[in-house]
């Protein structure tokens, strides 16, 4: 009797990311992941159950990688302004392949309300606590929106932005965040 083969969850997530990287988010199916791994669809379903659960696991893994970068910059108890600064830096430090795959999956999920709720909460949490009655808080909100806009332009391929220009854009955002109130014409 042969040894029962175990299925590694991280390897399945790697396979799912490979499918997304090659075929885009529309190509992500239980069957495609199974073929990528050389296992049955039942093996993928055993680990994740449904495609939605697989997508949730991909986002969770990407979230942990981002959170690790974010916490390295922000620390454990960041102020609202520090959260925005850390977001800009973590976004800049994220590797291009992971960011491209995340953008592809985000684009496909825009039509799916149940997946958008988590994104909505995540974005709100990044802006939570900013004092929007003060110039510094409004500048931080604008900087956050600029980072997200630049991310979407680059990774949704709406604008060609090479690494040098990307770094320059995000350096400008960080400079905006470090500008004292009143110094930028507030």
C-alpha positions as CSV (number, residue, x, y, z in Angstrom):
1,X,0.0,0.0,0.0
2,X,1.4,3.4,-1.1
3,X,1.9,6.3,1.2
4,X,-0.9,8.8,1.2
5,X,0.2,11.9,-0.7
6,X,-0.2,15.1,1.3
7,X,-1.1,18.4,-0.4
8,X,0.8,21.4,0.7
9,X,-1.5,24.5,1.1
10,X,1.3,27.0,0.3
11,X,2.2,25.0,-2.8
12,X,-1.4,25.3,-3.9
13,X,-1.3,29.0,-3.3
14,X,1.9,29.2,-5.3
15,X,0.2,27.3,-8.2
16,X,-2.8,29.6,-8.0
17,X,-0.5,32.6,-8.2
18,X,1.2,31.1,-11.2
19,X,-2.1,30.7,-12.9
20,X,-3.0,34.3,-12.2
21,X,0.4,35.4,-13.4
22,X,0.1,33.5,-16.7
23,X,-3.6,33.7,-17.4
24,X,-4.9,36.6,-15.3
25,X,-7.5,36.4,-12.7
26,X,-10.1,35.2,-15.1
27,X,-8.1,32.0,-15.6
28,X,-8.1,31.2,-11.9
29,X,-10.3,28.1,-11.5
30,X,-10.1,25.0,-9.3
31,X,-9.4,23.0,-12.4
32,X,-6.5,25.3,-13.5
33,X,-4.9,25.1,-10.1
34,X,-5.3,21.3,-10.0
35,X,-3.6,21.0,-13.4
36,X,-0.8,23.4,-12.4
37,X,-0.1,21.1,-9.4
38,X,-0.7,17.8,-11.2
39,X,-3.4,16.8,-8.8
40,X,-7.2,16.3,-9.0
41,X,-9.7,19.0,-8.5
42,X,-10.8,17.2,-5.4
43,X,-7.3,17.7,-3.9
44,X,-7.7,21.5,-4.4
45,X,-11.2,21.4,-3.0
46,X,-10.0,19.4,0.0
47,X,-7.7,22.2,1.0
48,X,-9.9,25.2,0.1
49,X,-13.4,23.9,-0.6
50,X,-14.4,26.6,-3.1
51,X,-12.8,29.1,-5.5
52,X,-13.9,31.9,-3.2
53,X,-12.1,30.3,-0.3
54,X,-9.0,29.9,-2.5
55,X,-9.2,33.6,-3.4
56,X,-9.6,34.5,0.3
57,X,-6.5,32.5,1.1
58,X,-4.5,34.3,-1.7
59,X,-5.6,37.7,-0.4
60,X,-4.7,36.6,3.2
61,X,-1.2,35.5,2.2
62,X,-0.6,38.7,0.2
63,X,-2.0,40.7,3.2
64,X,0.5,39.0,5.5
65,X,3.4,39.9,3.2
66,X,2.2,43.5,3.0
67,X,1.5,43.7,6.8
68,X,5.1,42.5,7.4
69,X,6.5,45.4,5.3
70,X,4.0,47.8,6.8
71,X,4.8,46.9,10.4
72,X,8.6,47.1,9.7
73,X,8.0,50.8,8.8
74,X,5.1,51.7,11.1
75,X,5.9,49.8,14.2
76,X,3.3,48.2,16.5
77,X,1.2,51.2,17.5
78,X,1.4,53.7,14.6
79,X,-0.4,57.1,14.6
80,X,-2.8,57.8,11.8
81,X,-0.2,59.8,9.9
82,X,2.4,57.1,10.4
83,X,0.0,54.5,9.0
84,X,-0.2,56.6,5.8
85,X,3.6,57.0,5.6
86,X,4.1,53.3,6.2
87,X,1.5,52.5,3.5
88,X,3.4,54.5,0.9
89,X,6.7,52.9,1.8
90,X,5.3,49.3,2.0
91,X,3.6,49.8,-1.4
92,X,6.9,51.0,-2.9
93,X,8.8,48.1,-1.4
94,X,6.4,45.4,-2.6
95,X,7.8,43.3,-5.4
96,X,6.5,43.9,-8.8
97,X,5.3,40.3,-9.5
98,X,3.2,40.2,-6.3
99,X,1.8,43.6,-7.0
100,X,0.9,42.7,-10.5
101,X,-0.9,39.5,-9.4
102,X,-2.7,41.4,-6.7
103,X,-3.9,44.0,-9.2
104,X,-5.1,41.3,-11.6
105,X,-7.1,39.6,-8.9
106,X,-8.5,43.0,-7.6
107,X,-9.6,43.9,-11.1
108,X,-11.6,40.6,-11.5
109,X,-13.2,41.0,-8.1
110,X,-14.5,44.5,-8.5
111,X,-17.8,43.0,-9.6
112,X,-18.0,40.7,-6.5
113,X,-19.6,42.5,-3.5
114,X,-18.6,39.9,-0.9
115,X,-14.9,40.4,-1.8
116,X,-15.1,44.1,-1.9
117,X,-16.4,44.4,1.7
118,X,-13.0,43.3,3.0
119,X,-11.2,45.7,0.7
120,X,-13.5,48.5,1.8
121,X,-12.8,47.9,5.5
122,X,-9.0,47.6,4.8
123,X,-8.9,51.0,3.0
124,X,-11.1,52.7,5.7
125,X,-8.7,51.4,8.4
126,X,-5.7,53.0,6.6
127,X,-7.4,56.4,6.8
128,X,-9.0,55.9,10.3
129,X,-8.2,58.6,12.8
130,X,-6.8,61.2,10.4
131,X,-7.8,64.7,11.6
132,X,-9.3,65.9,8.3
133,X,-10.0,69.4,9.9
134,X,-6.2,69.9,9.9
135,X,-4.0,70.5,6.8
136,X,-1.7,67.7,7.9
137,X,-4.6,65.2,7.9
138,X,-5.9,66.3,4.6
139,X,-2.4,66.1,3.1
140,X,-2.1,62.6,4.5
141,X,-5.4,61.5,2.9
142,X,-4.4,63.0,-0.4
143,X,-1.0,61.2,-0.2
144,X,-2.8,57.9,0.5
145,X,-5.1,58.4,-2.5
146,X,-2.0,59.3,-4.7
147,X,-0.3,56.1,-3.7
148,X,-3.3,54.0,-4.5
149,X,-3.9,55.9,-7.8
150,X,-0.3,55.4,-8.8
151,X,-0.5,51.7,-7.9
152,X,-3.7,51.2,-10.0
153,X,-2.2,53.1,-13.0
154,X,0.9,51.0,-12.9
155,X,-0.4,47.6,-12.1
156,X,-3.7,47.8,-14.1
157,X,-1.3,48.8,-16.9
158,X,-3.2,52.0,-17.6
159,X,0.1,53.9,-17.7
160,X,3.6,52.7,-18.3
161,X,5.5,53.5,-15.2
162,X,9.0,52.1,-15.0
163,X,10.8,51.4,-11.6
164,X,12.7,54.7,-11.7
165,X,9.5,56.8,-12.2
166,X,7.6,54.6,-9.6
167,X,10.3,55.3,-7.0
168,X,10.2,59.0,-7.9
169,X,6.4,59.2,-7.6
170,X,6.4,57.5,-4.2
171,X,9.4,59.6,-3.0
172,X,7.3,62.7,-3.9
173,X,4.4,61.3,-1.9
174,X,6.6,60.8,1.2
175,X,8.0,64.3,0.8
176,X,4.4,65.6,0.8
177,X,3.8,63.8,4.0
178,X,6.9,65.2,5.6
179,X,6.2,68.8,4.6
180,X,5.3,70.9,7.7
181,X,1.8,72.4,7.9
182,X,1.7,75.7,6.1
183,X,5.0,75.1,4.1
184,X,3.1,73.8,1.0
185,X,0.7,76.6,0.8
186,X,-2.1,75.0,3.0
